[in-house]
Amino acid sequence: MAPQSASQPLQALHISVHGIVQGVGFRPFVYRLALRHGLVGTVANNSDGVAIHIGGPAGAVDDFAAALRAEAPPMARIGRIETSRADCLPGETTFRILPSQHGARPSTQIAPDIALCADCRRDILDSADRRFRYPFTNCTNCGPRFTIVERIPYDRPNTSMRHFPMCEACRREYHDPLDRRFHAQPNACPVCGPQLSWHDGAGRLLPGDGLAEAARALAAGRVVAIKGLGGFHLAVDGGSEQAVATLRLRKNRPAKPLAIMVRDLATARRYCHLSDEEAALLSAPEHPIVLVARRDRSGLAEGVAPGLDHIGVMLPYTPLHLLLLSEPASPSVLVMTSGNRSDEPICTGNEEALTRLRGLADFFLLHNRDIVTRVDDSVARIVDGRIRLLRRARGYSPVPVALRRPTADILACGGEMKNTFCIVRGGEAYLSQHIGELTGTVQFDFFRESIDHLQAALEVAPERVACDRHPDYLSSRYAHGRTADCREVQHHHAHIGAVMAEHGLDGPVLGLVLDGTGFGGDGTVFGGELYRADRSGFVRLARLAHLPLPGGDRAATQPWRMGLALLYRGLGPDGLAGPHLPVALRAIDPARREVIAQMLAKGVNAPLTSSCGRLFDAVSALLGLCLTSSYEGQAAMLLERQAGLATDAEATSDYPVVLDEEDGVTVIGSAHLADLLCRDLRAGVPLPVLARRFHLWLAASLEAALVRGRRQTGLEAVVLAGGCMQNQLLYETLAGRLRRAGFTAHGGELVPMNDGGIALGQAYIGGFSCA
């Protein structure tokens, strides 16, 4: 304690702490800090965060105030601290923690779900501890948060843990400010907390230890549905080709990569190559799935990620996961994929899972704690030395993005693919968890249910709404049906706005957006564009050359169509027959090729697109890497994988950068690629070299367009956005070239650059015009 001295002047402060400061051990931290400095007063949760009334010797009070931010608990996210002088000392003789105080409208933030901490890990693995092998162990430093919250403040009666009264031992921990489980709202033990149950594929309760039985079933090649933190996983032995094939067949997921879970970093290194940055990300409190390079001949089933050299890996983030992987019978690597049928939301309820997953799972490992909010696993990748989220969900949602520029309260409804929505409240943007493909009734119900829940938790219902310009998106229809005060934001403008919001930019900037499709409004499909943009609007400066989409939307799932389109643009009708036609495309039925030739010649059912995604598809098909896609981005991912097998030195080529102009817009020519790629294929140039040549040509072409854009605008700040920017080789090559050319490049980091981030951009742009 700080020494009490009559010579020291006394001081009192009112302190309000805002941010993620509830459910993260902040009040006991404040309590211990006050005791350390010999101060008196109170601390309480309220609707705005944490309220502190502190008093004592002036020097000690100042030291206390300085330590609030410097020594805050690791999971706290302090937004701001407001301090004011109090007229008198607290009427206290010691320091106390008061019950939560409820106000009119809360402004505090909701803590995300936090992975199992080291202390709780020791508890569940210690045979002498009362929580030995208890799969719902947690403390103030870890455990469920957002997935069990019904409303705020974050107190046990406001969570799904209200159904589990604490036993005497848990109550003592809960009420002891010096215990790490002080006010840990999900606090429980085997005596009073949630329990596991083990069921067969028809839902019948089975005897035995659920963890041990599940481990044995997985080792026997069975599919087990496991109820976790924010929903269900479907799990199989990741070392068994047969088990993985069975899961793929039942889930109708023939090739899309599957994520794996391993017990610890040492095991992860048996299956993949880990950099220090990747290991740190895997072990971070969020515990996302991290895309890393797989090892050859590691024992991992090839069927986990067919044709790819990167896999999604995660470590156990709940006690249940760790205990399962610690069972003697458990396989060392488990596939853990979302517990749903294709294109449906992840299951959360026991009865829901027993119904929807029947026929997919052989067994069910259930528990009786309700999941209030379904939240999938987050996915991240280290790109250009920074963490880049590809899917923002568990661990990151609903942590708000602090908007450094004025933005009105608004609801932004996102797009159709990889949907998220965003609520801005008081200058903080709450980007929702991953919703998914908004293409059906079940997904739309999840979307609306999630909006209703987050609005209720935040106690806000914005009158202003933003959405995509595409009239047929369910999210856009919802937005227009909700209010007349609806701002439509062009798809690519929203992509740029998302990066601007994350980095606190108002603009103007040069915005380069590379993706699959974007509603452009000029009769063509956008997807490879350069803009001059700010929050008030945009002007298109450049684009990729148009390619026809033979068959319209079907071309997105049949890259061979795009391959023929590129050949037609580059070589004319002769490119679709004879010696010019690459070997891979000769496998397509001649009658089908003739139909495509007629479409291309007459311009019938062949809308034009500047899509970078479709250009990747075309090149992937020409090289014979992917003629038909079973999941979004497959052709591009296989092309990136091939390019990673060659070096820049090996890929030196004469593929020229071609810039033309059309209606005042710079056009990046690509038709000549068909002749050059076909020439090199006939000459026997290895596929990895060709794939890398394409990546290098594309980066050089985009740089040239940006240099021209800088001459036109005088701008050097560049925003890189769109799903194609998830390509590590392309992003790093382009960003490096731009830095050397004197540009400042910004890309999405904790906000996805794909469509999972556009809701933030819609909010940032839509909230600007009415701020």
C-alpha positions in Angstrom: 0.0 0.0 0.0 1.1 3.6 -0.6 2.1 5.3 2.7 -0.6 7.5 4.3 1.0 10.9 5.2 -0.7 13.9 6.7 1.6 16.1 4.6 0.1 14.7 1.3 -2.9 16.5 0.0 -6.0 14.4 -0.5 -7.7 14.0 -3.8 -10.9 12.4 -5.2 -11.8 11.4 -8.8 -14.8 10.2 -10.7 -13.4 7.9 -13.5 -15.5 6.4 -16.3 -13.8 3.7 -18.4 -15.4 2.9 -21.8 -14.7 0.0 -24.1 -14.6 -3.8 -23.6 -14.2 -3.6 -19.8 -17.0 -6.0 -18.6 -16.4 -9.7 -18.4 -12.7 -9.4 -18.7 -11.7 -9.1 -15.1 -11.6 -5.3 -15.0 -13.3 -4.7 -11.7 -11.1 -7.0 -9.7 -8.1 -5.4 -11.4 -9.3 -2.0 -10.2 -9.9 -3.4 -6.7 -6.4 -4.8 -6.5 -4.9 -1.6 -7.9 -6.8 0.5 -5.3 -5.6 -1.8 -2.5 -2.0 -1.5 -3.8 -2.1 2.3 -3.6 -4.0 2.5 -0.3 -7.0 4.2 -1.7 -10.7 4.1 -0.8 -13.8 4.2 -2.9 -16.0 2.0 -5.2 -16.1 0.4 -8.6 -19.2 -0.8 -10.5 -20.3 -1.9 -13.9 -22.9 0.3 -15.5 -24.5 0.8 -18.9 -21.6 2.8 -20.2 -18.7 0.6 -19.0 -17.0 0.8 -15.5 -17.6 3.7 -13.0 -14.9 4.4 -10.4 -15.0 6.8 -7.4 -11.6 6.9 -5.9 -9.9 8.9 -3.2 -6.8 9.2 -1.1 -3.3 10.9 -1.2 -3.0 12.9 -4.4 0.1 11.2 -5.6 -1.4 7.7 -5.1 -4.6 8.7 -6.9 -2.5 10.0 -9.9 -0.5 6.8 -9.9 -3.7 4.8 -9.8 -5.2 6.7 -12.7 -2.1 6.3 -14.8 -2.0 2.5 -14.2 -5.6 2.0 -15.3 -4.6 1.9 -19.0 -1.0 0.8 -18.6 -1.7 -2.3 -16.6 -5.3 -3.2 -17.8 -6.2 -6.9 -18.1 -5.0 -8.5 -21.4 -8.5 -8.9 -22.7 -9.7 -5.4 -21.9 -10.1 -3.0 -24.8 -10.2 0.5 -23.4 -11.8 3.0 -25.8 -11.5 6.1 -23.6 -11.2 7.1 -20.0 -13.1 10.2 -18.7 -11.8 11.7 -15.4 -13.3 14.5 -13.4 -12.5 15.9 -9.9 -14.9 14.9 -7.1 -15.9 17.5 -4.5 -15.2 15.1 -1.7 -13.7 11.8 -0.8 -15.8 8.7 -1.1 -17.7 7.9 2.0 -15.8 4.7 2.4 -13.2 3.3 4.8 -12.0 0.8 2.3 -12.4 0.0 -1.4 -15.5 -1.9 -2.5 -17.0 -3.5 -5.6 -20.6 -2.5 -6.0 -23.4 -4.4 -7.9 -23.9 -3.4 -11.5 -25.8 -0.2 -12.1 -28.3 0.0 -14.9 -28.8 3.1 -16.9 -31.2 4.1 -19.7 -29.3 3.1 -22.8 -26.1 1.1 -22.6 -23.0 2.3 -24.4 -20.6 -0.4 -23.1 -19.2 -2.9 -25.5 -19.8 -6.7 -25.5 -16.7 -8.9 -25.0 -16.0 -11.5 -27.6 -15.6 -15.2 -26.7 -12.1 -15.9 -25.4 -10.1 -19.0 -25.8 -9.2 -21.2 -22.8 -6.4 -19.6 -20.7 -3.3 -21.2 -19.4 -4.6 -21.3 -15.8 -7.8 -23.0 -16.7 -5.9 -25.4 -18.9 -3.9 -26.5 -15.9 -7.0 -26.9 -13.8 -8.7 -29.3 -16.2 -5.6 -31.4 -16.7 -4.7 -31.6 -12.9 -6.2 -34.8 -11.3 -6.1 -33.1 -7.9 -8.2 -30.1 -9.0 -12.0 -30.1 -8.5 -12.4 -29.1 -12.1 -10.3 -32.0 -13.5 -11.7 -33.0 -16.9 -14.6 -30.5 -16.6 -15.3 -29.2 -20.1 -17.0 -25.9 -19.1 -14.2 -24.5 -16.9 -13.5 -20.8 -17.3 -12.5 -17.7 -15.4 -12.5 -13.9 -15.9 -9.6 -14.3 -18.5 -11.3 -16.8 -20.7 -14.6 -18.5 -21.8 -17.9 -17.7 -23.5 -19.0 -14.1 -23.7 -20.9 -13.0 -26.8 -22.4 -16.5 -27.5 -24.2 -16.6 -24.2 -25.1 -12.9 -23.8 -28.9 -12.1 -24.0 -28.5 -8.4 -23.1 -26.1 -6.1 -21.3 -24.7 -5.3 -18.8 -22.8 -8.6 -18.9 -24.1 -10.2 -15.7 -25.0 -13.8 -15.1 -28.8 -13.2 -15.0 -28.4 -11.7 -18.5 -26.8 -14.8 -20.0 -27.8 -18.4 -20.7 -25.8 -19.4 -17.5 -28.8 -18.1 -15.4 -30.2 -21.6 -15.6 -27.3 -23.0 -13.5 -27.3 -21.8 -9.9 -23.8 -21.8 -8.5 -22.8 -24.2 -5.7 -21.3 -22.9 -2.5 -17.7 -23.4 -3.7 -18.3 -21.6 -6.9 -20.2 -18.8 -5.1 -17.2 -18.2 -2.8 -14.9 -17.8 -5.9 -17.4 -15.6 -7.6 -17.7 -13.2 -4.7 -13.9 -13.1 -3.8 -12.3 -10.0 -5.4 -8.9 -11.7 -5.1 -10.0 -14.8 -6.9 -9.5 -15.0 -10.7 -13.1 -16.3 -11.0 -14.5 -13.2 -9.3 -17.6 -12.2 -11.2 -16.7 -14.7 -14.0 -20.3 -14.9 -15.2 -20.1 -18.4 -16.7 -18.3 -19.8 -13.6 -19.3 -23.4 -12.9 -18.0 -26.8 -11.9 -19.1 -30.4 -12.2 -21.4 -30.0 -9.2 -23.5 -27.1 -10.5 -22.7 -26.4 -14.1 -23.5 -27.6 -17.6 -23.0 -31.3 -18.5 -22.2 -33.4 -21.5 -24.3 -36.1 -23.0 -23.5 -38.8 -25.6 -26.1 -39.8 -28.3 -26.3 -42.0 -31.3 -27.2 -40.8 -34.8 -30.9 -41.0 -34.1 -30.5 -38.9 -31.0 -30.9 -41.7 -28.4 -29.0 -41.1 -25.1 -26.1 -43.6 -24.8 -24.2 -44.6 -21.6 -20.6 -43.9 -20.9 -18.1 -41.0 -20.7 -19.0 -38.8 -23.6 -15.4 -37.6 -24.1 -13.9 -41.0 -24.1 -16.7 -42.4 -26.3 -16.3 -39.6 -28.8 -12.5 -40.2 -29.0 -13.1 -43.9 -29.7 -15.7 -43.1 -32.4 -13.4 -40.7 -34.1 -10.5 -43.2 -34.1 -12.9 -45.7 -35.7 -13.5 -43.4 -38.6 -17.0 -42.2 -37.5 -18.4 -38.7 -38.0 -19.2 -37.0 -34.6 -21.3 -33.8 -34.3 -19.8 -31.8 -31.4 -21.7 -28.9 -29.7 -19.1 -26.2 -29.0 -19.0 -22.5 -28.2 -20.9 -20.8 -30.9 -22.4 -23.8 -32.7 -21.7 -27.4 -33.8 -18.7 -28.9 -35.5 -18.7 -32.0 -37.6 -15.5 -33.9 -36.7 -13.6 -36.8 -38.2 -10.1 -38.2 -38.0 -7.9 -35.9 -40.1 -5.4 -38.6 -40.8 -8.0 -41.0 -42.4 -8.7 -40.6 -46.1 -11.8 -42.8 -45.7 -13.2 -40.7 -42.8 -12.6 -37.4 -44.7 -14.2 -38.9 -47.8 -17.2 -40.0 -45.9 -17.7 -36.5 -44.4 -17.3 -34.9 -47.8 -19.8 -37.3 -49.4 -22.4 -36.7 -46.6 -22.0 -33.0 -46.5 -21.9 -32.7 -50.3 -18.6 -30.8 -50.1 -16.4 -32.5 -52.7 -13.3 -30.3 -52.6 -13.6 -27.2 -50.5 -10.8 -27.2 -47.9 -11.6 -28.4 -44.4 -10.1 -26.9 -41.2 -8.2 -29.1 -38.7 -7.7 -28.8 -35.0 -4.6 -30.1 -33.1 -3.8 -30.3 -29.4 -0.9 -27.8 -29.3 1.8 -26.0 -31.3 4.2 -29.0 -31.2 1.5 -31.1 -32.9 0.7 -28.4 -35.4 4.4 -28.3 -36.5 4.1 -32.0 -37.4 1.5 -31.2 -40.0 2.5 -27.8 -41.2 5.3 -25.1 -41.4 4.8 -22.4 -38.9 6.5 -19.0 -38.8 6.8 -17.2 -35.4 4.0 -14.8 -36.5 1.7 -17.7 -37.4 2.4 -19.5 -34.1 1.6 -16.4 -32.2 -1.6 -15.9 -34.0 -2.7 -19.5 -33.4 -2.0 -19.0 -29.7 -3.6 -15.6 -29.4 -6.7 -15.2 -27.2 -8.9 -15.3 -30.3 -7.6 -18.7 -31.5 -8.7 -18.3 -35.1 -8.2 -20.8 -37.9 -4.9 -19.8 -39.5 -4.0 -20.6 -43.1 -0.4 -22.1 -43.1 1.7 -24.1 -45.4 1.2 -27.9 -45.0 4.1 -30.4 -44.7 4.5 -33.1 -47.3 4.1 -36.7 -46.1 2.9 -35.6 -42.6 0.2 -38.1 -42.3 -2.6 -35.6 -42.9 -5.2 -36.9 -45.3 -4.8 -35.4 -48.8 -8.6 -35.1 -48.9 -8.4 -32.3 -46.2 -7.4 -29.7 -48.8 -7.2 -31.4 -52.3 -4.6 -29.8 -54.6 -3.7 -27.0 -52.2 -0.5 -26.5 -50.2 -2.1 -24.4 -47.4 -4.4 -25.7 -44.7 -6.5 -24.1 -42.0 -5.3 -25.0 -38.6 -6.6 -24.1 -35.1 -5.8 -25.0 -31.6 -8.4 -26.0 -29.0 -10.2 -22.9 -27.8 -12.6 -24.6 -25.3 -11.9 -27.0 -22.5 -14.1 -29.5 -24.3 -11.9 -29.5 -27.4 -8.7 -29.8 -25.3 -10.0 -32.7 -23.3 -11.2 -34.5 -26.4 -7.8 -34.2 -28.0 -6.2 -35.3 -24.7 -8.1 -38.6 -24.6 -5.7 -41.6 -25.2 -7.9 -42.9 -28.0 -8.3 -39.6 -29.9 -6.6 -39.1 -33.2 -3.9 -36.5 -33.1 -5.5 -34.3 -35.8 -9.2 -33.8 -36.2 -11.1 -32.2 -39.1 -13.4 -29.7 -37.5 -15.8 -28.2 -40.0 -19.0 -26.2 -39.5 -21.9 -28.3 -38.2 -24.4 -27.5 -41.0 -25.5 -28.6 -44.4 -24.0 -26.8 -47.3 -25.2 -23.1 -47.5 -27.1 -23.3 -44.2 -26.2 -21.6 -40.9 -24.3 -23.5 -38.3 -26.5 -25.4 -35.9 -26.7 -24.2 -32.3 -29.5 -26.0 -30.5 -29.5 -29.7 -29.6 -32.9 -30.5 -31.2 -32.0 -28.4 -34.2 -28.8 -30.4 -34.7 -30.4 -33.7 -34.1 -32.8 -32.8 -36.9 -30.7 -31.0 -39.4 -27.5 -33.1 -39.0 -29.3 -36.5 -39.0 -27.7 -38.6 -41.7 -24.5 -36.5 -41.6 -23.3 -37.5 -38.1 -23.0 -41.0 -36.6 -22.9 -39.7 -33.1 -23.6 -36.5 -31.2 -21.7 -35.0 -28.3 -24.1 -32.5 -26.7 -24.3 -30.3 -23.7 -27.1 -28.4 -22.0 -25.8 -24.8 -22.0 -27.8 -22.8 -24.5 -26.0 -20.9 -27.3 -27.7 -17.5 -27.6 -25.8 -16.3 -30.7 -24.4 -18.6 -33.4 -20.8 -17.7 -34.2 -18.6 -19.6 -36.6 -14.8 -19.8 -36.4 -12.7 -16.9 -37.6 -10.2 -17.5 -40.4 -7.0 -15.5 -40.7 -3.8 -15.4 -42.8 -0.5 -13.6 -42.4 -0.1 -11.5 -45.6 2.5 -8.8 -46.1 3.5 -9.1 -42.5 0.1 -8.3 -41.1 -2.8 -10.3 -39.7 -5.6 -10.4 -42.4 -9.0 -11.8 -41.4 -10.7 -13.7 -44.2 -13.7 -14.5 -42.0 -14.5 -12.3 -39.0 -16.4 -14.2 -36.3 -15.5 -16.0 -33.0 -13.0 -14.0 -30.9 -13.3 -10.8 -33.0 -17.0 -10.2 -33.2 -18.6 -8.1 -31.9 -15.5 -6.0 -31.0 -16.3 -2.6 -32.6 -14.2 -0.7 -35.0 -13.6 2.7 -33.5 -14.4 5.2 -36.3 -12.0 8.1 -36.2 -14.2 10.2 -38.5 -17.7 11.4 -37.7 -20.3 8.8 -38.8 -24.0 8.8 -37.9 -25.7 5.9 -36.2 -26.8 3.5 -39.0 -27.5 -0.1 -39.9 -25.7 -1.4 -42.9 -27.0 -4.7 -44.3 -24.0 -6.0 -46.3 -24.1 -8.0 -49.5 -25.2 -11.5 -50.6 -22.0 -13.5 -50.4 -20.1 -13.8 -47.1 -22.8 -11.6 -45.6 -22.2 -9.6 -42.4 -24.1 -6.5 -41.2 -22.9 -3.5 -39.3 -24.4 -1.3 -36.6 -22.8 2.1 -35.9 -23.6 3.4 -32.4 -21.9 6.5 -31.0 -19.0 6.4 -33.4 -18.3 2.7 -32.9 -19.0 0.2 -35.8 -20.2 -3.2 -34.6 -19.5 -5.5 -37.5 -21.5 -8.7 -37.0 -20.2 -12.2 -37.0 -20.0 -14.1 -40.3 -23.6 -14.8 -41.5 -22.7 -16.5 -44.8 -24.4 -16.8 -48.2 -27.7 -14.9 -48.0 -29.4 -16.9 -50.7 -32.3 -18.8 -48.9 -35.0 -18.6 -46.2 -32.9 -20.3 -43.5 -29.9 -17.9 -44.0 -32.2 -14.9 -44.2 -33.8 -15.9 -40.9 -30.4 -16.1 -39.3 -29.6 -12.6 -40.7 -32.7 -11.0 -39.3 -32.4 -12.9 -36.0 -28.8 -11.7 -35.6 -29.7 -8.1 -36.4 -32.6 -8.2 -33.8 -30.3 -9.7 -31.2 -27.4 -7.2 -31.6 -29.9 -4.3 -31.7 -31.5 -5.6 -28.4 -28.1 -6.1 -26.8 -26.9 -2.6 -27.8 -30.4 -1.1 -27.2 -30.2 0.7 -30.4 -32.4 0.6 -33.6 -30.9 3.0 -36.2 -33.4 4.9 -38.3 -30.8 5.2 -41.1 -30.0 2.1 -43.2 -27.5 1.4 -46.0 -27.3 -1.5 -48.5 -25.9 -2.7 -51.8 -27.2 -1.2 -55.0 -28.0 -4.7 -56.3 -31.9 -4.8 -56.3 -32.2 -8.6 -55.9 -30.0 -9.1 -52.8 -32.1 -10.2 -49.8 -30.1 -7.8 -47.7 -31.1 -4.9 -50.0 -34.7 -5.9 -49.9 -34.6 -6.1 -46.1 -33.1 -2.6 -46.0 -35.6 -1.0 -48.3 -38.5 -2.8 -46.4 -37.2 -1.4 -43.1 -37.2 2.3 -43.8 -37.5 5.0 -46.5 -34.2 6.5 -45.2 -32.1 3.9 -47.1 -28.8 4.8 -48.8 -27.6 2.5 -51.6 -23.9 2.2 -51.7 -22.2 0.8 -54.8 -20.5 -2.5 -54.1 -16.9 -1.4 -54.8 -17.3 1.9 -53.1 -18.3 -0.1 -50.0 -15.1 -2.3 -50.4 -13.0 0.9 -50.4 -15.0 2.4 -47.6 -14.3 -0.6 -45.4 -10.6 -0.2 -45.6 -10.9 3.6 -45.2 -13.0 3.1 -42.0 -10.5 0.6 -40.5 -7.5 2.9 -41.2 -9.3 6.2 -40.3 -9.2 7.6 -43.8 -11.7 10.2 -45.3 -10.1 10.2 -48.7 -9.7 11.0 -51.4 -7.7 7.8 -52.2 -6.9 5.6 -55.2 -9.1 2.5 -54.6 -8.2 -0.7 -56.4 -10.9 -3.4 -56.1 -10.4 -6.9 -57.4 -13.2 -9.4 -56.9 -15.6 -11.7 -58.6 -18.7 -9.6 -59.3 -19.9 -6.1 -58.4 -23.1 -4.4 -59.5 -21.8 -1.6 -61.7 -24.9 0.0 -63.2 -23.5 0.4 -66.7 -24.8 -2.9 -68.1 -21.5 -4.7 -67.4 -20.3 -6.7 -64.4 -17.6 -4.9 -62.4 -14.7 -6.8 -60.8 -11.3 -5.3 -61.6 -11.5 -1.5 -61.1 -9.4 1.5 -60.1 -11.3 4.5 -58.6 -10.7 7.9 -57.2 -12.8 7.7 -54.1 -13.8 9.4 -50.9 -16.7 9.0 -48.6 -19.0 11.2 -50.7 -18.4 9.4 -54.1 -16.1 7.8 -56.6 -15.0 8.1 -60.2 -13.7 5.1 -62.2 -10.2 5.7 -63.5 -9.3 2.2 -64.9 -10.5 -1.3 -65.3 -9.5 -4.7 -66.6 -10.4 -5.4 -70.2 -13.8 -6.8 -70.7 -14.3 -10.5 -71.1 -17.7 -12.1 -72.0 -19.4 -14.3 -69.5 -20.7 -17.1 -71.7 -23.8 -18.5 -70.0 -23.9 -15.6 -67.5 -23.7 -16.8 -63.9 -22.8 -20.4 -65.0 -19.4 -19.1 -66.0 -18.5 -18.5 -62.4 -18.8 -22.2 -61.6 -17.4 -23.5 -65.0 -14.0 -21.9 -65.6 -13.7 -23.7 -68.9 -16.2 -21.2 -70.3 -14.0 -18.3 -69.2 -11.0 -20.1 -70.8 -12.8 -20.2 -74.1 -13.9 -16.6 -73.7 -10.2 -15.5 -73.2 -9.2 -17.5 -76.2 -11.9 -16.0 -78.3 -11.0 -12.4 -77.3 -7.3 -13.1 -78.0 -7.3 -15.3 -81.0 -10.8 -15.0 -82.5 -12.9 -18.0 -83.6 -9.7 -19.9 -84.5 -8.8 -19.9 -80.9 -11.6 -22.3 -80.1 -10.4 -25.1 -82.4 -7.4 -26.7 -83.9 -3.8 -26.3 -82.6 -4.5 -23.1 -80.6 -6.9 -25.0 -78.3 -5.0 -26.1 -75.1 -5.1 -29.8 -74.4 -7.1 -29.3 -71.2 -10.0 -27.6 -73.1 -10.1 -30.3 -75.8 -11.6 -32.5 -73.0 -14.8 -30.4 -73.2 -17.4 -31.9 -75.4 -17.2 -30.4 -78.9 -20.9 -29.8 -79.0 -20.7 -27.7 -75.8 -17.7 -25.8 -77.2 -19.7 -25.0 -80.3 -22.6 -23.6 -78.2 -20.2 -21.3 -76.4 -18.6 -20.3 -79.7 -22.1 -19.2 -81.0 -22.7 -17.3 -77.8 -19.4 -15.4 -78.1 -19.9 -14.7 -81.8 -23.4 -13.4 -81.5 -23.0 -11.8 -78.0 -26.0 -13.7 -76.8 -26.2 -14.6 -73.1 -22.7 -13.4 -72.7 -22.6 -10.2 -70.7 -19.3 -8.4 -70.4 -17.3 -8.3 -67.2 -14.1 -6.7 -66.0 -13.9 -9.2 -63.1 -10.5 -10.1 -61.9 -11.9 -13.3 -60.4 -13.1 -14.4 -63.8 -9.7 -13.6 -65.4 -8.1 -15.9 -62.8 -10.7 -18.6 -63.8 -9.8 -18.2 -67.5 -6.1 -18.6 -66.9 -6.6 -21.5 -64.5 -8.8 -23.3 -67.1 -6.2 -22.7 -69.9 -3.6 -24.3 -67.8 -5.8 -27.2 -67.1 -5.9 -26.6 -63.3 -9.6 -26.2 -62.9 -12.3 -26.7 -65.5 -15.3 -26.9 -63.1 -15.4 -25.3 -59.6 -17.1 -26.9 -56.7 -16.5 -24.0 -54.4 -16.0 -20.2 -54.7 -12.4 -19.3 -55.6 -11.3 -22.9 -56.3 -9.7 -22.0 -59.7 -7.9 -19.0 -58.4 -6.6 -20.9 -55.3 -5.2 -23.7 -57.5 -3.6 -21.2 -59.7 -2.0 -19.4 -56.7 -0.8 -22.8 -55.4 1.0 -23.5 -58.7 2.5 -20.1 -58.8 4.0 -20.7 -55.4 6.0 -23.6 -56.8 8.1 -21.3 -59.0 10.3 -18.2 -58.2 10.2 -14.7 -59.7 13.6 -15.5 -61.4 12.2 -18.6 -63.1 9.1 -16.7 -64.3 10.9 -13.9 -66.1 8.9 -13.4 -69.3 7.9 -11.1 -72.2 4.3 -10.8 -71.1 3.8 -7.0 -71.8 1.7 -4.5 -69.9 -0.9 -3.1 -72.3 -2.8 0.0 -71.3 -5.4 1.5 -73.6 -8.1 4.1 -73.1 -11.8 3.8 -73.7 -14.3 6.6 -72.9 -11.8 8.3 -70.7 -11.1 5.1 -68.6 -7.7 3.3 -68.7 -8.2 -0.3 -69.8 -5.7 -3.0 -68.8 -5.5 -5.3 -71.8 -5.5 -9.0 -71.3 -6.5 -10.5 -74.7 -2.8 -11.0 -75.6 -2.5 -13.4 -72.7 -4.3 -16.2 -74.6 -1.6 -16.3 -77.4 1.3 -16.0 -74.9 0.0 -18.7 -72.6 -0.8 -21.1 -75.4 2.6 -20.5 -77.0 4.3 -21.3 -73.7 2.1 -24.3 -73.1 3.1 -25.7 -76.5 6.8 -25.0 -75.7 6.5 -27.2 -72.6 7.0 -24.3 -70.1 6.2 -25.8 -66.6 2.8 -24.9 -65.2 4.2 -23.3 -62.0 6.2 -20.9 -64.2 3.2 -20.0 -66.3 1.1 -19.5 -63.2 3.7 -17.2 -61.6 4.2 -15.3 -64.9 0.5 -14.5 -64.8 0.7 -13.2 -61.2 3.7 -11.0 -62.0 2.1 -9.7 -65.2 -1.1 -8.8 -63.3 0.8 -7.0 -60.5 2.9 -5.0 -63.1 -0.2 -4.1 -65.0 -2.0 -2.9 -61.9 1.0 -0.9 -60.8 1.1 0.8 -64.2 -2.6 1.7 -64.0 -2.0 3.2 -60.5 1.0 5.2 -61.7 -1.2 6.7 -64.5 -3.9 7.3 -61.9 -1.5 9.2 -59.7 -0.6 11.4 -62.6 -4.3 12.2 -63.1 -5.1 12.8 -59.5 -1.9 13.6 -57.6 -2.9 10.9 -55.0 -0.4 8.5 -53.5 -2.7 6.8 -50.9 -3.9 3.5 -52.3 -6.6 1.2 -50.9 -6.4 -2.4 -51.9 -9.7 -4.4 -51.5 -11.8 -7.2 -52.9 -11.7 -11.0 -52.5 -8.9 -11.4 -55.0 -6.6 -9.5 -52.6 -6.7 -12.5 -50.3 -4.2 -14.1 -52.8 -1.0 -13.8 -50.8 1.3 -13.8 -53.8 -0.6 -11.2 -55.6 -1.1 -8.9 -52.6 2.5 -9.1 -51.5 3.9 -8.6 -55.0 1.7 -5.7 -55.7 2.1 -4.0 -52.3 5.9 -4.3 -52.6 5.9 -2.8 -56.1 3.7 0.1 -54.9 5.9 0.9 -51.9 9.0 1.0 -54.2 7.0 3.3 -56.5 6.3 5.8 -53.6 2.7 4.8 -52.9 1.2 4.2 -49.4 -0.9 1.1 -49.6 -3.7 0.2 -47.1 -5.4 -3.1 -47.0 -8.0 -4.7 -44.7 -6.6 -6.3 -41.6 -9.1 -7.0 -38.8 -11.9 -6.3 -41.4 -12.0 -8.8 -44.3 -11.1 -7.4 -47.7 -13.7 -9.8 -49.2 -17.5 -9.2 -49.1 -17.4 -10.0 -45.3 -16.2 -6.4 -44.8 -18.5 -4.4 -47.1 -21.1 -3.7 -44.5 -18.6 -1.6 -42.6 -17.9 0.3 -45.8 -21.6 0.8 -46.4 -22.0 2.2 -42.9 -19.0 4.5 -43.2 -20.2 5.9 -46.5 -23.9 5.9 -45.7 -23.3 7.4 -42.3 -21.1 10.2 -43.7 -23.8 11.8 -45.9 -26.2 12.1 -42.9 -23.7 12.7 -40.1 
